Amino acid sequence: MQTVVVTGGAGFIGSHLCKHLIEDGYRVICVDNLLTGNEKNIAALLENPHFEFIDFDVTRPEAELAEKLPESVDFLFHLASPASPNHHSKLSYHALPMETMMVNTNGTLNMLRLAEKYHARFLFSSTSETYGDPLEHPQKETYRGNVSTTGPRSVYDEAKRFGETLVAYFVREKGVDARIARIFNTYGPNMQKEDRRMIVDFINQALTGAPITIFGDGKQTRSLIYVSDMVDGLIKFMMAENLKGEIINLGSEFEFTVQEYAEMVKKLTDSQSEIIFSEELPKDDPLRRRADITKAKALLSWEPKVTLEEGLKKLIEYFKST
Ligand SMILES: NC(=O)c1ccc[n+]([C@@H]2O[C@H](COP(=O)([O-])OP(=O)(O)OC[C@H]3O[C@@H](n4cnc5c(N)ncnc54)[C@H](O)[C@@H]3O)[C@@H](O)[C@H]2O)c1
């Protein structure tokens, strides 16, 4: 049985990834310090003999983690990082700036060193935020981005960019088989109300009858991918042969305005909430974002399958039941 380590495995995407890997027949070790994740995301997995949870901060020296790991590790997914951009959330990277910078730089370095030690294949969960407020649309992997090095989002965007630089170094200089997935906005069950990402806020406002609050004029666009499609893409990318050093976008090709998302949520929840436009768009908030997934389709034979309506219904049910 092959062993997979998932850092950030108690978080939103990581918990789904752990579950799918176990179903695929791997032994899974989830490494997480529960900074923005939640043990309830992995509660059902803890009963499984092929699953183990290690409470550990990956910015600590990797030798401390190696003491807790088995003798061989075959694959290492590095997902640990705060991910919410909402400046009102205590779980966002704005509220956790130092933790975010450190986990994506020091943490990535430590995990790459572990991958080198174990001869494990490594996948770094980077982000579409490496493209910043893009001047090219949709964004291909070759686009180098329009990112502020010092703006409020830089603690996340630039840390991820340096994380990518570390990955490229370990591929070039240390022979590690490492890959970079640029993840675009993902949604689904196990998202936390408190991290207040756009779709989470819209659904919870709609379900409680509170005003559905849009930042800016609502004409900015987002493309959202359902979590099962994301996890499928991440696993295919990791398990494919001959992709050492590759960067691949994983995201949805469908783009809607923020106002359209608000209207869809209102309709699907049958809510009486009114839609209001509350504040200026936060500084450096991207106006347009959509993945070009030509490369993923070609190299991984992958594309998203879940429609927005199906996915939103599942997330709405999840929030109704929690
Ligand atoms: N969800 C998205 O839309 C999205 C988009 C782009 C990129 N990503 C990336 O995907 C990854 C997972 O995102 P998510 O949405 O599941 O976020 P999440 O906050 O739900 O999960 C991240 C997990 O990492 C853990 N973590 C944070 N710092 C840690 C540390 N120092 N040591 C150990 N564990 C630590 C958290 O406790 C949490 O469980 C992140 O790297 C994020 O940057 C996510």
The ligand as a Tripos MOL2 file, in Angstrom:
@<TRIPOS>MOLECULE
LIG
   44    48     1     0     0
SMALL
NO_CHARGES

@<TRIPOS>ATOM
      1 N1        -10.3090   27.0670   -1.7810 N.am      1 LIG1
      2 C1         -9.9120   27.7660   -2.8060 C.2       1 LIG1
      3 O1        -10.7390   28.3460   -3.5340 O.2       1 LIG1
      4 C2         -8.4400   27.8480   -3.1470 C.ar      1 LIG1
      5 C3         -8.0630   28.6050   -4.2680 C.ar      1 LIG1
      6 C4         -6.7120   28.6840   -4.5880 C.ar      1 LIG1
      7 C5         -5.7680   27.9990   -3.8370 C.ar      1 LIG1
      8 N2         -6.1700   27.2830   -2.7630 N.ar      1 LIG1
      9 C6         -5.1260   26.6140   -1.9740 C.3       1 LIG1
     10 O2         -5.5340   25.3000   -1.6370 O.3       1 LIG1
     11 C7         -5.0470   24.9670   -0.3330 C.3       1 LIG1
     12 C8         -6.2150   24.5120    0.5370 C.3       1 LIG1
     13 O3         -7.1510   25.5670    0.6420 O.3       1 LIG1
     14 P1         -8.5180   25.4050    1.4420 P.3       1 LIG1
     15 O4         -9.5130   26.2210    0.7580 O.co2     1 LIG1
     16 O5         -8.7780   23.9860    1.6930 O.co2     1 LIG1
     17 O6         -8.1290   26.1680    2.8050 O.3       1 LIG1
     18 P2         -8.3960   25.7530    4.3080 P.3       1 LIG1
     19 O7         -8.0440   26.9480    5.1420 O.co2     1 LIG1
     20 O8         -9.7500   25.1620    4.4790 O.co2     1 LIG1
     21 O9         -7.3360   24.5990    4.5390 O.3       1 LIG1
     22 C9         -5.9740   24.8470    4.7710 C.3       1 LIG1
     23 C10        -5.4960   23.9310    5.8740 C.3       1 LIG1
     24 O10        -4.1110   24.2000    6.1350 O.3       1 LIG1
     25 C11        -3.8990   24.1250    7.5410 C.3       1 LIG1
     26 N3         -2.6970   24.8900    7.8710 N.ar      1 LIG1
     27 C12        -2.4960   26.2210    7.7320 C.ar      1 LIG1
     28 N4         -1.2510   26.5470    8.1660 N.ar      1 LIG1
     29 C13        -0.6690   25.3780    8.5610 C.ar      1 LIG1
     30 C14         0.6080   25.0560    9.1060 C.ar      1 LIG1
     31 N5          1.5520   25.9980    9.3320 N.pl3     1 LIG1
     32 N6          0.8780   23.7670    9.3950 N.ar      1 LIG1
     33 C15        -0.0530   22.7880    9.1920 C.ar      1 LIG1
     34 N7         -1.2830   23.0490    8.6820 N.ar      1 LIG1
     35 C16        -1.5850   24.3250    8.3820 C.ar      1 LIG1
     36 C17        -5.1740   24.7260    8.1100 C.3       1 LIG1
     37 O11        -5.3840   24.4010    9.4850 O.3       1 LIG1
     38 C18        -6.2380   24.1390    7.1950 C.3       1 LIG1
     39 O12        -6.7200   22.9090    7.6790 O.3       1 LIG1
     40 C19        -4.3330   26.1990    0.1930 C.3       1 LIG1
     41 O13        -2.9500   26.0550   -0.0330 O.3       1 LIG1
     42 C20        -4.8890   27.3150   -0.6530 C.3       1 LIG1
     43 O14        -3.9630   28.3730   -0.7800 O.3       1 LIG1
     44 C21        -7.4770   27.1920   -2.3940 C.ar      1 LIG1
@<TRIPOS>BOND
     1     1     2 1
     2     2     3 2
     3     2     4 1
     4     4     5 ar
     5     4    44 ar
     6     5     6 ar
     7     6     7 ar
     8     7     8 ar
     9     8     9 1
    10     8    44 ar
    11     9    10 1
    12     9    42 1
    13    10    11 1
    14    11    12 1
    15    11    40 1
    16    12    13 1
    17    13    14 1
    18    14    15 2
    19    14    16 1
    20    14    17 1
    21    17    18 1
    22    18    19 2
    23    18    20 1
    24    18    21 1
    25    21    22 1
    26    22    23 1
    27    23    24 1
    28    23    38 1
    29    24    25 1
    30    25    26 1
    31    25    36 1
    32    26    27 ar
    33    26    35 ar
    34    27    28 ar
    35    28    29 ar
    36    29    30 ar
    37    29    35 ar
    38    30    31 1
    39    30    32 ar
    40    32    33 ar
    41    33    34 ar
    42    34    35 ar
    43    36    37 1
    44    36    38 1
    45    38    39 1
    46    40    41 1
    47    40    42 1
    48    42    43 1
@<TRIPOS>SUBSTRUCTURE
     1 LIG1         1 GROUP 0 **** ****
